[in-house]
Amino acid sequence: MSLEQVQELMERAYALPYGEARTVLTEEALRRAEETGDPALTFQVRMELGSAYQFGGEPIKTFTTFSRCLAEYDADPAGLGPSAEHRLLWQFKWIAYSLTQFPEVPLDRTRSVLDDMERRYKAGGHSLQAVYGRRTRIAQHLGNDGAADRWFALWHTTPRDELSDCAGCDPSGKASYLGWRGRDDEALAVSEPVLREELNCAEQPQSILSSLLPVFLRTGRLEEARNAHLRAYRLMRARLNELGYIGDHVEFCARTGNEARGLEIVQRHLGWLDRAPSPYAEMRFAAAAALLLRRVEEAGHGELTLSRPGGDAEAPDAAGSAGPAEVAVGDLRAELSTRALDLAARFDARNGNEHQSGLVRALLDAEPLVDHLPLTQYDRHPVSVPVPAPAPEEIPAHADVDDLDALLDIGEEEWSAGRIDRAGAAWRRFDELAEHASLTVAQRARRVDGRGVERFAEDDADAALADWLLAAELYEEAGDTVARHAALGRAGTIHCGQGRLDEGFALLRDAVTHLDEHAAGTKRAFAARMRLAGALLNADRPQEAMTALDGLDPTTPGDTGDLALMRARLMYALGDAEAAAPALEEARTALRESGDMGPLAEASLMLGTLLAHRGHHRADGAEEILNEALAVLDEAVSSARATADPRLTAITHAERGTLLLSLDRPADAVPDSVEAVAAFTALGATVQAVYARLDLANGYYATGRHLEAAETAEEAVAILSRLDDPAAHHRARLLLAHAQAELGEEQAADLFTELAGEQGEDAASAARLLEMAGEVLTRLDKDVLAAERFETAADAFAAAGDPYGVVRTRRQAGLCRLWSRQPEEGLAQMGRARAALADLPAANPAAITWETGRVSYDEARLLAEVGRLDEALERVDAAIAAFGELDEKDAAETATRLRGEIESALG
């Protein structure tokens, strides 16, 4: 086994995130390194294996690798290379603290390791700042306030050096200590410089953000608490070694009124408890989960169940394979509480006090710090205290409120005008007086008719139907055939709505015939025709409905608006939406005059969407039309909000948000999309909510709110995966990948690659997606994986006939091979990039010159790396000439600096 082969295995390991795959590769590299007989190489790989164990969720295995490395170093410190001491002393910090996470490790053992660490730091002339930090954290673990305070003072005042924790981890530990001691302002102060920086560390920024969650909440910095939770949890949710910190996020949810999200987190990570990285992390997560489940149980949802994946809890199914067992919230809470307390007792037995048990009990009994902290703008938390119903409208002061017929007249007038609350007030007063009066048949009929109206307004169609049929019988007894047919017409509408079309249309047509003959020109005759037209429209018979409206002559602005709006609906149903525009304009004018906000909102919504569609399909005048559409939708939104109709409000906000996005006004679109998502979600309109959520994610992304875009897009992806809309599902995943890329999340590369594999024969799209995956991996220093993506992208660009893409991605692949210490492979890729230059179109000589210059410059870098300096000089001169020809001064200066470095190397 050669050094190069071991290095290749390690490069492959470095390209992977910490976890099982990386650990397995590193273990294989160690076996191969031992075969070489090279002690320095073996030491180096063994130290890397310790890192893999530590950050891959198996810190207990680090104790073995570290002890072996320590023995090897003490036996021959000079023979292990100049970096051996630094690497060893750096890992001492992990070991010293990790020992406390396992109650089976005696405390004397931990103290001995700390003393050895301090001795070696002193012997090497290093600062003891990191040693004091570990002593502080161990005193904190033991609950020894006095010792922790003393060690912290030394930690905080001792100068840092190259063995101190990084610029993110050091303040994170200090913030944790200060928060523990209740010194919240100091915790925030020590963290502030870190939070302003972009950190490149395996543990940051998620660790410091998690440590600050209770501090943010206690100090009222709720927006920071929300963002810290969302950002940190995204970074750690796939990492087993972060299980303890994930418990902090479960606690956060339990104490901020976000039990539903907390329950999702518990479900996602419940299976990790059986392979927890340490007993301490297991205890921390179990206690936080028990708190969360207690909150869910107290809210009356103890019957909910969670799936327990893996472990002995699984029962074989009929085929003999294991499946997850379901466990009730209450049962799981009791189990996890016991589990956490048992672990705490083991720590206390080792530590000689009851500090850990006290912390666990306090967590299990914790109460909310905030009643409800919305994690999204569209989160509408249900109000726990019932809101009193609004007082009923007053009966008009001029009415004789002791006259039964006058009260019935008022009720019918108010109902006819669409003011149901005012009608209800009159009817309730009638009912009070009727208890002590002898009613005529006509009065009984009119009241039952009104009661049907009330039941219909309450969405109780069956009760309304029964009332109207009874009213018709009473009207017949009273000899009022006009009122009888009006009531039967209303009953016919319900029959049609419930699918009894023959019965319903018979009643509706009889009502129209009778009222046209005996009550022509009245409100009742108008309403009967409108009911028949509406039922025919709902039965998908729009042409018959249009005929039913022939000759109808409204007498009030409200009726004029309703008729015009009905005609517009029918034109839409007949496939002639453009013809509906004049009718909608007429409807809006009349309804605005009548003050009928609901129909006005609907007419404005229809016209606004019609104009938006027209504007999007016009080559000329589109901007003017779209702005007109926006003005109309503005009225739709304001009218809908005036009605307090949540469905209409949701739809109008959704349409305006979509239009604003198309007008490239994402900042204005976001509030509309927020309202639409909230309203649709409250209505249980899942499908409409997910499309509004997709618009919202786009708005967030376009305004640079990438964290919110990623969270919202993920919610949309989860729902769209269950719907039959592959195009929308693809759009949501693509948006999610872009948002993840902006957040620096490696999952973006995986998602871009996954999407590329779904492009079928569209090689150009696949190529660009693979290139984006490579770009994400490059920014994350995953150069081996990035090179592979770029190489695959180059093949796809070639298949798509895009020579520019071929040149670009071959060149990027070559650079990634250089950065991953594979210069020969990089040169091979750069040679293929140079060959692809011949395929660039001759019609664009400037582009050929630019691409040739870039290839020459990058090839010079690779040639210099492998010591072929004369060839490197030739290539860099070609790059300088190309950039000079194009007057690209910055590029030429960069190439000139490289030329100077090559000349210096030549001597």
Secondary structure, DSSP 8 states (H G I E B T S, - for coil): --HHHHHHHHHHHHTS-SSHHHHHHHHHHHHHHHHHT-HHHHHHHHHHHHHHHHHTT-HHHHHHHHHHHHHHHHH-SGGG-TTHHHHHHHHHHHHHHHGGG-TTS-HHHHHHHHHHHHHHHHHTT--SHHHHHHHHHHHHHHT-HHHHHHHHHHHHHS---TTS--TTHHHHHHHHHHHHTT-HHHHHHHHHHHHTS---BTTBTHHHHHHHHHHHHHTT-HHHHHHHHHHHHHHHTT-GGGHHHHHHHHHHHHTTT-HHHHHHHHHHHGGGGGG-SSHHHHHHHHHHHHHHHHHHIIIIITT-EEEE-SSTT-EE-TTS-EE-EEEEHHHHHHHHHHHHHHHHHHHHHHHTSSHHHHHHHHHHT---SSS---SSTT-----SS-----------TTS-TT-HHHHHHHHHHHHHTT-HHHHHHHHHHHHHHHTTS---HHHHHHHHHHHHHHHHHTT-HHHHHHHHHHHHHHHHHHT-HHHHHHHHHHHHHHHHHTT-HHHHHHHHHHHHHHHHHHSTTSHHHHHHHHHHHHHHHHTT-HHHHHHHTTT----SHHHHHHHHHHHHHHHHHTT-GGGHHHHHHHHHHHHHHHT-HHHHHHHHHHHHHHHHHHHHT-SSSHHHHHHHHHHHHHHHHHHHHHHT-HHHHHHHHHHHHHHHHHTT-HHHHHHHHHHHHHHHHHHT-HHHHHHHHHHHHHHHHHTT-HHHHHHHHHHHHHHHTTSS-HHHHHHHHHHHHHHHHHTT-THHHHHHHHHHTT-TT-HHHHHHHHHHHHHHHHHTT-HHHHHHHHHHHHHHHHHHT-HHHHHHHHHHHHHHHHHTT-HHHHHHHHHHHHHHGGGS-TT-HHHHHHHHHHHHHHHHHHHHHTT-HHHHHHHHHHHHHHHHHTT-HHHHHHHHHHHHHHHHHH-
